[in-house]
């Protein structure tokens, strides 16, 4: 029910009293150091709003409006005031305002039952007001988080893909040092939930991360060696370079991520594979020239090629190759000899061939076996 004219008069006078507002501001600032860091005029503005809104609702329940309460919560989130500190200040002012209201109502001669009913109504409304402050705070916090994340991801994409190079101020705003050196990190993780989990682990190494071309990618202030990778995730990490060099390094890291298996990989350890994979037409010509006599549909021919590739991977050493393939060394030697009879690939043990000849053979065999 609407309040009596006398009660309305008492509460209106209270809301207009600067002394009351001063006391409520003081209480809020004393109970919350974070609130006290804001300008006092800002505290006063919001105390006046909360006081008048609560009293309007008490004297006229149909006038309850929570829009400004949510705006208050949003403002405090934007100002960086922790929610617990905000609520501590609000509750301090709320308790003191109730005490002032009781004192003034009694001084005006209002019956205790009317005062009690008024206080209970005010408590119900101010409790709802508080919930809407929290609602506005969380909504703004989420939006701010998204805005910051979006801005950092956009800057990351600009650095790694294309667009005008960011200004020093933009870099610093994103948490990057304009003159710093960073390791470009490329993963194969595209699922947002998995990306957030991996990002949290990577943040321990400093830097900025986000989804670039569908993969969680970033710039690590320190190479994230030893990071735990779950669910068969892949991570390619380049050596630290200047920000101006990152586009080309990112291109190489992305190429490496396409060919590497699960786990942690230093980009430089994949240098050969990345360089060779960048020339698919040349690989076709090389495979045709060296292995043209082999038939991909022939299982024995595939055994010969796979054995030769393993032999090169093990430094052209017979025993380690045999152990890796679970074969007798004589079987490995026989297969290498048969391949030499069918193709110009010479892989005899301790052949003393040039390193580039071994590279050409490895590339041809790998490409031929990968072909369909």
C-alpha angles and dihedrals in degrees: 000000000000114000124256118268090250093052091047089051092050094049094043090053090050092052091051094048111107090199090061092048090049091053093048091049090049092050093050093047093046093052096044121042090187091056089046090059089066119086111277090234088061091052090048093051093054096042089054090050095048093045096049093042092052093047093047090053091047094052095036115020092190090066095065110134124175100181095095091044089058089047089054091054091047092050092052091049090052090048091053097244109153113242094238091055092047092052092045089057094044093050093048091054092043093055093047093046091054090052092050091049093053092047094050094044091053091047088054090055098249115159117257093240091058091047092049093049090048093050092049091050090049091050091053092050097043089049089055089045090055092050090053091049087055091046092053091046094053093044091052092043090054092046092048090049091052092045093052091045092048092049092050093046091050091050090048091052091048091051095046104033119022145306136086112328109254120256120248089254092054091049093050091046088056091050097258128127110231092218095038130113119230138186113238108228122198124183134180092231114119103153106104095223093050090042092056091051093050091043091056090054092047093049088071086073094051127240137088129297138183145136110294117177088348096304129101101253134166154151114260119204087209125024105262096230114168095022114153113244118199132201096017094300120173125221126184115193124191125205114265115280137170117277091249091061097051101095094064092040090051090052089054092045091052091050090050092049090057093058104031125092127231118303140047117323132184106221092226091058087062095046095114095047092046094049094047095044089057090069106055095156092052088049089054091052092047094048091048092048097048103028103028091120092061124091116218090208092057109092092203091054090050089051090053093050094045092050092050092049091051089048091056091044089056096052095264090291118144102208098049089047092051091048092050092050094040090238136129112261089239089059090053091048092049092052092049091050092049090050089051089053092053101039141026089248106120112199105156113152113269089004091155092223123164119274090239090054089056090048091051091049093047092049094048094047094045093048093045093051092047092051123096 
